[in-house]
Amino acid sequence: MGSKTRWTSGMLTAALALALAACGGSAEQENGGAAATDAPLQKVKVVLDWTPNTNHTGLYVARDKGYFKEQGLDVEIVQPPEGTAADTLVAKGEAEFGIGYQENLTLARTQELPLVSVAAVIQHNTSGFASPADKGIKEPKDFEGKTYGGWGAPVEQEVLASLMQEQQADVGQVKIVNMGNADFFTAVKRDIDFAWIFYGWTGVEAELRGEQLNMVYLTDYSDKLDYYTPLLQTSEKLIAERPELVRAFVAGAAAGYEDAIRDPEGAAETLIAAVPDLNPELVRASQKWLSPKYQDDAARWGEQKAEVWNGYADWMVEHGLMDAKPDLAKAFTNEFLPADGN
């Protein structure tokens, strides 16, 4: 989350496609559908995209308040290994579920990698390009002559270019460097001018630090950039072979996020207890900011719309990141969301 330094290394490669074909004993092959109440709990692994933060609160609430257990699941929440994307682990069946992003999943579908989004964690895109106020970066044209710290994905330059085109500015005048998992606040004092962040974590942390940021939100410049980030994803294989497990996991996750929507303070304490290394003050402030945004104006938490998926894919094609749109009907589904919602 933080500086949006995502785990994208090794993503969307031919090697992954080959690994999928060769992958035999995967996590997906352990047990059948959702367990009955009196049956042993099914072990399930969900891999995060980054270090734990309030994007993930609903998962910890679901685990620690028993919502997953009510669905017959024993859920392990893990971070991805250094240099390995959550997308890779899910596509290969090494984890049943993972936190992902619409931009990555859309690219994965162009290469027929079998990832499927089963729920939107946050209904609207809260990310944007952040910089210390004293750097004077207030709009896309101000990116010229500055250094951007990213995570090395092609989509970054495309997003920068599309915003700068709105003001006849040239992305070629931006120095783009890979800042990896570096701390945003350290990096902007040392070797970059701006980075792509989720405001609900790094932006809130800046408020607590008393450090003023300028934000260039993606959604201020294009409706097509109001896409689902982050989201919950699984594999086509798991959906085909164990649909009741998928339904059980999504139901538990939905209950966890709905709890966090109703009770941000209690949800924050659950996350703090689960991950003691986190800054409690940041967790509480971030959770207060983010909880109303999980569901926002959707009919229920997790709901995804075809127009959002199509809009973003159209944008990717328009900016040369894809030659053509993939079959987006295979990229996401609302099938497993609880019907009654929040």
MOLINZI-V875266 format. One record per pair of residues at least 12 apart in sequence whose ideal C-beta (glycine too) atoms are under 6 Angstrom apart, sorted by the first residue. I is the first residue (numbers start at 1). J is the second residue. Records with the same first field share a line. If there is no record, write none. Layout:
I: J + J
//
This chain:
1: 50 + 53 + 55 + 198 + 201
2: 184 + 201 + 202
3: 184 + 195 + 197
4: 196 + 197
5: 151 + 181
6: 49 + 151
7: 49 + 80 + 85 + 86
8: 85 + 151 + 153
9: 83
10: 84 + 88
11: 85 + 87
12: 107 + 108 + 111
16: 88
19: 92
20: 92
23: 92 + 93
26: 93
27: 45 + 93 + 94 + 96
28: 93 + 237 + 238
33: 242 + 244 + 245
34: 72 + 244 + 245 + 248
35: 72
41: 72 + 74
42: 72 + 73
43: 74
44: 73 + 75 + 96
45: 76 + 95 + 96
46: 77 + 97
47: 78 + 80 + 86 + 89 + 95 + 98
48: 79 + 99
49: 86 + 99
52: 275
53: 201
54: 286 + 287 + 290
55: 121 + 230
57: 260 + 267 + 271
58: 253 + 256 + 257 + 260
59: 77
60: 270 + 271 + 274
61: 256 + 259 + 260 + 267 + 270
62: 252 + 253 + 255 + 256
63: 75
64: 270 + 274
67: 252 + 255 + 256
68: 252
71: 248 + 251 + 252
73: 248
86: 98 + 99
87: 100 + 104
90: 233 + 235
91: 113 + 115 + 235
96: 238
97: 234 + 249
98: 233
99: 230
100: 231 + 233
101: 229 + 230
102: 227 + 228 + 229 + 312
103: 155
105: 117
106: 313
109: 326 + 331
110: 322 + 326
114: 235 + 236
115: 233
116: 234 + 236
117: 231 + 233 + 332
118: 232 + 234 + 250 + 336
119: 232 + 250 + 302
120: 228 + 231 + 302 + 304
121: 230 + 231
122: 293 + 294
123: 295 + 296 + 298
124: 226 + 296
125: 218 + 219 + 226 + 227 + 229
126: 198 + 199 + 200
127: 198
128: 215 + 216 + 217 + 218
129: 194 + 196 + 216
130: 197 + 213 + 215
131: 193 + 194 + 214
132: 188
133: 212 + 214
135: 193
137: 194 + 214
138: 214
140: 163 + 164 + 167 + 169
141: 167 + 169
143: 164 + 174
144: 169 + 173
145: 173
146: 193
147: 175 + 192 + 193
148: 174 + 176 + 194
149: 177 + 179 + 187 + 192 + 195
152: 178
158: 319 + 321
162: 319
163: 221
166: 221
184: 202
200: 286 + 289 + 290
201: 286
204: 285 + 286 + 289
205: 282
224: 311 + 312 + 315
227: 308 + 312
234: 246
246: 336
247: 336
250: 336
251: 338
254: 301 + 302 + 338
257: 294 + 301
258: 301 + 342
260: 291
261: 291 + 294 + 295
264: 287 + 288 + 291
267: 287
268: 283 + 284 + 287
271: 283
299: 341
300: 341 + 342
301: 342
302: 337
304: 332 + 334
309: 328 + 332
313: 325
//
